[in-house]
Amino acid sequence: MQCFQHDNSMLIISNDSFIIGLLTGYCVANHFTLKCIPHSKPLYTNGDHPKFNLIIIDLRELTPSLIEDHLESLNNIHHQYSIPICAIHNRNRMPLHRLLPWLNYYKDETFIEKLDDYINKYIINFTHVFDERRNYNRRLGDDRRTILGTINSFSSKQLNGTAKLLNPDVELELLGLFKIDKDCQNVYLKGKNLELTTKEFKLFKLLAEEPERVCTTEKLITHLWPNRGRANKSDLYQYMHLLRKKVELDPDNPHWIITIKGVGYKLHI
């Protein structure tokens, strides 16, 4: 495994000395820093960047109300600063928030093994990449506002389905009433940002690549979890439910994302 840069660090929210000991040894071996805080009080930033590359919370032995408080705070941190959040749970007691798409869940017995793989794939140099992207998006902000106003004055038919921005590296795809910003991974419906998570965007984008054509369940699962052999239809159903809650006016009677029974889904435009 590659090592973290020296200024990278990890936070663990736990009272379990065994887990903290394992994680301390792991961090020492891989040359990055670890901070530990008890889970008696939720973590709040007061507007300051937490400066962690990864935050881990131990959900075991927490009361439901304390879990709610912690996850509300961590959800704000994750979406404001794009810091990955991992949760440790016990195999005999499934976590109360098993379906939250922004949490990465690990059983306590395989935590260190799975964490090593997770860091190696997703966290290395995370801060550097995120800062570059944030600065890049800030520079484009004024151009985006100007061009969006121009785009809204034309129909998708007039622009042949794609509208190029002034910056050649950025484009908005127009698909009926949807606008897809591939650079920032945003989807707009009638001008409203649907605020999709990373996996929700990947799911919507795959359906949008060939609207009105059915995308099979197997293809969707492979696209969303290329490295997870244990992903199944139940996982896909949960993400489809979350996506529809943001896209559809009535998720129980979808207009845009249509189920083709026994086959898969299609995006209706």
C-alpha positions as CSV (number, residue, x, y, z in Angstrom):
1,M,0.0,0.0,0.0
2,Q,1.1,3.6,-0.7
3,C,1.6,5.7,2.4
4,F,-0.2,8.9,3.2
5,Q,1.7,12.1,2.8
6,H,3.0,13.4,6.2
7,D,0.4,16.1,6.5
8,N,-2.5,13.7,6.1
9,S,-4.4,12.4,9.1
10,M,-7.4,10.4,10.3
11,L,-10.0,10.9,13.0
12,I,-11.6,8.0,15.0
13,I,-14.7,8.7,17.2
14,S,-14.8,5.8,19.6
15,N,-14.4,4.7,23.2
16,D,-13.1,1.2,22.3
17,S,-9.5,0.9,23.3
18,F,-9.0,-2.2,21.3
19,I,-10.1,-0.6,18.0
20,I,-8.1,2.5,18.8
21,G,-5.0,0.4,19.5
22,L,-5.4,-1.4,16.2
23,L,-5.8,1.8,14.3
24,T,-2.9,3.5,16.1
25,G,-0.6,0.6,15.1
26,Y,-1.9,0.8,11.5
27,C,-1.3,4.5,11.3
28,V,2.2,4.3,12.7
29,A,3.1,1.5,10.2
30,N,1.8,3.7,7.3
31,H,3.3,7.0,8.5
32,F,0.3,9.2,9.0
33,T,-1.3,10.7,12.1
34,L,-4.3,9.6,14.1
35,K,-6.5,11.7,16.4
36,C,-9.0,10.0,18.8
37,I,-12.0,11.6,20.4
38,P,-14.7,9.9,22.6
39,H,-18.2,9.6,21.2
40,S,-19.8,11.4,24.1
41,K,-20.4,14.5,22.1
42,P,-20.9,15.0,18.3
43,L,-18.1,16.6,16.3
44,Y,-18.8,20.2,15.2
45,T,-16.4,22.4,13.1
46,N,-17.6,26.0,13.9
47,G,-17.0,26.8,10.2
48,D,-13.4,25.6,10.3
49,H,-12.1,22.8,7.9
50,P,-11.6,19.6,10.0
51,K,-8.4,18.9,8.1
52,F,-8.8,15.1,8.1
53,N,-8.6,12.9,5.1
54,L,-10.9,10.3,6.7
55,I,-13.3,10.3,9.7
56,I,-14.3,7.0,11.3
57,I,-17.2,6.7,13.8
58,D,-17.8,3.6,15.9
59,L,-21.6,3.0,15.9
60,R,-21.4,0.2,18.4
61,E,-22.8,0.8,21.9
62,L,-24.3,4.1,20.9
63,T,-27.8,5.0,21.7
64,P,-30.1,5.8,18.8
65,S,-30.4,9.5,19.8
66,L,-26.6,9.9,20.0
67,I,-26.2,8.2,16.6
68,E,-28.7,10.7,15.2
69,D,-26.7,13.6,16.6
70,H,-23.4,12.3,15.4
71,L,-24.6,11.5,11.9
72,E,-26.3,14.9,11.5
73,S,-23.0,16.6,12.3
74,L,-20.9,14.2,10.1
75,N,-23.4,14.6,7.2
76,N,-22.8,18.3,7.2
77,I,-19.0,17.8,7.3
78,H,-19.1,15.3,4.5
79,H,-21.2,17.4,2.2
80,Q,-19.4,20.7,3.0
81,Y,-15.8,19.5,2.8
82,S,-16.2,16.2,0.9
83,I,-14.4,14.2,3.6
84,P,-15.2,10.5,3.5
85,I,-16.9,9.0,6.5
86,C,-16.6,5.3,7.6
87,A,-18.8,3.6,10.2
88,I,-17.9,0.5,12.3
89,H,-20.7,-1.8,13.2
90,N,-21.1,-5.2,14.9
91,R,-22.1,-8.2,12.7
92,N,-24.7,-9.2,15.2
93,R,-26.4,-5.8,15.2
94,M,-26.9,-4.1,11.9
95,P,-26.5,-0.3,12.2
96,L,-29.6,1.8,12.4
97,H,-28.5,3.8,9.4
98,R,-27.5,1.0,7.0
99,L,-28.9,2.8,3.9
100,L,-27.2,6.2,4.2
101,P,-25.4,6.5,0.8
102,W,-22.5,8.8,2.1
103,L,-21.4,6.3,4.8
104,N,-19.0,3.4,4.2
105,Y,-19.8,0.5,6.5
106,Y,-17.3,-1.9,8.0
107,K,-17.8,-4.9,10.4
108,D,-15.6,-4.6,13.4
109,E,-14.0,-8.0,12.8
110,T,-12.6,-7.1,9.3
111,F,-12.3,-3.3,9.8
112,I,-8.5,-2.9,9.5
113,E,-8.3,-5.3,6.5
114,K,-11.0,-3.4,4.6
115,L,-9.8,0.0,5.7
116,D,-6.4,-0.7,4.1
117,D,-8.1,-1.5,0.7
118,Y,-10.4,1.6,1.0
119,I,-7.5,4.0,1.7
120,N,-5.4,2.6,-1.1
121,K,-8.2,3.0,-3.6
122,Y,-9.9,6.2,-2.6
123,I,-8.1,8.4,0.0
124,I,-4.4,8.7,-1.2
125,N,-3.7,12.3,-2.1
126,F,-7.4,13.1,-1.5
127,T,-6.8,16.6,-0.1
128,H,-4.6,17.6,-2.9
129,V,-7.1,16.5,-5.6
130,F,-10.0,18.1,-3.8
131,D,-8.3,21.5,-3.3
132,E,-7.3,21.6,-7.0
133,R,-10.9,20.8,-8.1
134,R,-12.4,23.4,-5.6
135,N,-10.1,26.1,-6.9
136,Y,-10.8,25.2,-10.5
137,N,-14.6,25.3,-9.9
138,R,-14.3,28.7,-8.2
139,R,-12.5,30.1,-11.3
140,L,-15.3,28.9,-13.5
141,G,-18.1,30.2,-11.3
142,D,-18.6,33.5,-13.1
143,D,-18.5,31.9,-16.5
144,R,-21.1,29.3,-15.5
145,R,-23.6,31.9,-14.3
146,T,-23.3,33.9,-17.5
147,I,-23.6,30.8,-19.8
148,L,-26.4,29.3,-17.9
149,G,-28.5,32.4,-18.5
150,T,-27.7,32.1,-22.2
151,I,-28.5,28.4,-22.3
152,N,-31.9,28.9,-20.7
153,S,-32.9,31.1,-23.7
154,F,-32.6,28.2,-26.1
155,S,-34.3,24.8,-26.3
156,S,-32.4,21.6,-26.2
157,K,-33.5,21.0,-29.8
158,Q,-31.8,24.2,-31.0
159,L,-28.6,23.2,-29.3
160,N,-28.7,19.6,-30.6
161,G,-28.7,18.2,-27.1
162,T,-25.4,19.7,-26.0
163,A,-24.4,23.2,-25.0
164,K,-20.7,24.1,-24.9
165,L,-19.5,26.6,-22.3
166,L,-16.9,29.2,-22.9
167,N,-14.3,27.0,-21.3
168,P,-13.8,24.0,-23.6
169,D,-13.3,21.6,-20.7
170,V,-16.7,22.2,-19.3
171,E,-20.1,21.3,-20.8
172,L,-23.7,21.0,-19.9
173,E,-25.6,18.2,-21.6
174,L,-29.2,19.2,-22.2
175,L,-31.6,16.3,-22.1
176,G,-35.2,17.4,-22.2
177,L,-35.8,19.3,-19.0
178,F,-32.6,18.0,-17.5
179,K,-29.2,19.7,-17.5
180,I,-26.2,17.5,-16.7
181,D,-23.0,19.2,-15.5
182,K,-20.3,16.4,-15.8
183,D,-17.5,18.5,-14.4
184,C,-19.2,19.1,-11.0
185,Q,-21.4,16.0,-11.2
186,N,-24.6,18.0,-10.8
187,V,-28.0,17.4,-12.4
188,Y,-30.6,20.1,-12.8
189,L,-34.3,19.7,-13.4
190,K,-36.1,22.8,-14.6
191,G,-33.1,24.8,-13.3
192,K,-33.1,23.2,-9.8
193,N,-30.0,21.4,-8.6
194,L,-31.1,18.0,-7.5
195,E,-27.9,17.7,-5.3
196,L,-27.2,14.1,-6.1
197,T,-24.5,12.1,-4.3
198,T,-21.6,10.6,-6.3
199,K,-23.4,7.2,-6.7
200,E,-26.7,8.8,-7.5
201,F,-25.0,10.9,-10.2
202,K,-23.3,7.8,-11.6
203,L,-26.7,6.0,-11.7
204,F,-28.5,8.9,-13.4
205,K,-25.7,9.5,-15.9
206,L,-25.7,5.9,-17.0
207,L,-29.4,6.0,-17.6
208,A,-29.0,9.3,-19.4
209,E,-26.4,8.0,-21.8
210,E,-29.2,6.2,-23.7
211,P,-32.5,7.7,-22.8
212,E,-35.6,5.6,-23.6
213,R,-33.4,2.5,-23.8
214,V,-33.6,-0.1,-21.0
215,C,-30.5,-0.5,-18.9
216,T,-30.3,-3.9,-17.3
217,T,-30.1,-4.4,-13.6
218,E,-26.8,-6.3,-14.0
219,K,-25.2,-3.4,-16.0
220,L,-26.2,-0.9,-13.3
221,I,-24.8,-3.0,-10.5
222,T,-21.5,-3.5,-12.3
223,H,-21.3,0.2,-13.1
224,L,-22.0,1.3,-9.5
225,W,-19.9,-1.3,-7.7
226,P,-17.1,-2.5,-10.1
227,N,-15.0,-3.8,-7.2
228,R,-17.7,-5.2,-5.0
229,G,-18.6,-8.7,-5.7
230,R,-21.2,-8.8,-2.9
231,A,-23.3,-6.0,-4.3
232,N,-26.8,-7.2,-5.3
233,K,-30.2,-6.1,-6.5
234,S,-31.2,-5.0,-3.0
235,D,-28.3,-2.4,-3.0
236,L,-29.4,-1.1,-6.4
237,Y,-33.1,-0.8,-5.3
238,Q,-32.0,1.3,-2.3
239,Y,-30.0,3.7,-4.5
240,M,-32.8,3.8,-7.1
241,H,-35.2,4.7,-4.3
242,L,-32.9,7.5,-3.1
243,L,-32.5,8.8,-6.6
244,R,-36.2,8.9,-7.3
245,K,-36.9,10.8,-4.1
246,K,-34.8,13.6,-5.6
247,V,-35.8,13.4,-9.2
248,E,-39.5,12.5,-9.1
249,L,-42.4,14.6,-7.9
250,D,-44.0,11.4,-6.6
251,P,-41.4,8.6,-6.2
252,D,-44.1,6.0,-5.8
253,N,-45.4,6.9,-9.3
254,P,-42.3,7.8,-11.2
255,H,-42.5,9.8,-14.4
256,W,-38.8,10.1,-15.3
257,I,-37.1,6.9,-14.1
258,I,-39.2,3.9,-15.3
259,T,-39.0,0.3,-14.1
260,I,-39.1,-2.3,-16.8
261,K,-40.2,-5.3,-14.7
262,G,-37.7,-8.2,-14.8
263,V,-35.2,-6.3,-16.9
264,G,-34.0,-3.0,-15.5
265,Y,-34.7,0.7,-15.8
266,K,-34.9,3.5,-18.4
267,L,-34.9,7.3,-18.3
268,H,-38.0,8.6,-19.9
269,I,-37.6,11.9,-21.7
